Amino acid sequence: MTQQDLAQRLISARRQHRAIESLPSSCLPPDAATAYAIQQAVIAGLGCVTGAWKIGARSPGGDASGAPIPAPLTLVSPARVERQSFFRVLIELEIAFRFAEPVAPRGQSYARDEVLTLVGTVLPTIEIVDSRFAEWPNITPLAQLADAQNNGALVTGHPVSYASLARSFDFVSPELELAFDGASLVPEAPGNPAGDPRELLVWFVNHCAAMGITIEPAWTITTGSYVGAHMIGGPGTVRGHIDGLGEVELELV
C-alpha cells in the first residue's frame, strides 16, 4: 500500500539518518490527498506531535500546499544545531503567524476576514530546507509534499502582536536582511512568491478543517521565503532580521 510503505520509508530515513536512495514508482503518492495522509502518518510514526507548519504558493493566488513540522524540529532562536544531522542545509528567511486561539473544523468554510481576526502574533523565522530523498530535487512534487514539503527544521524569533502592525506592516516587501557569517544572502529583488502571505492562512485554515485537524495556538505557521533558498556548505552562523519583527538566529556546528 503506497501510503504505509512510503510513510515507513520516511520514518526510517529520519530515525536512521539514511537517505532514501531510490523510490519505486509503486510508492509514489498518486495524489495530494495521499501525500497529506503520509505527512500525518510520519508524524504519528515518529511518536511526536506537530510543532509548526510550513505553507506556501508559487504565485499570488496560486495553488497552495503545506506540511506539518515535528515539534522537536521547531526551535527557538538563538538555536544551535549540528549541520550533519541534516542531509543538506538550505536556508530561507520567512514570516510566520500564530493564531490567538484553537481553530477547529466546522461545517462551512472560513472566510478571509474570519481567519485574519483569529491571528494572534507574527514572527520572523529561518527555515532549514532538507529532504530525505538522495535524488532531491529530482523527485516528484507529490513525493516532496509527502516528505514534509522538504522541511528540515524551523527556527522561530520573538512573536509580535498582529493587531499592533496589521495596518502598517508591509507584508509584501518588508525591509529585511539574511546573512551567513556576515555575508548577505539577500537577492536584488526579495519577495515572497505568494505575495501577501496572509492570504495563505485562509487556505491553511480550510485545509486543516477538511482534514479534521484543529489548529493549536502554539503552532507556528511559516509562509514561504522572501530570499529564496541558499545552500550552506559548512558550519557558521545565520542571522536574519525583518524590520518590525526583529531578529532570528541559527548557529550550525
Order of alpha helices (4+ residues) and beta strands (2+ residues): alpha-alpha-beta-beta-beta-beta-beta-alpha-beta-alpha-beta-beta-beta-beta-alpha-beta-beta-beta-beta
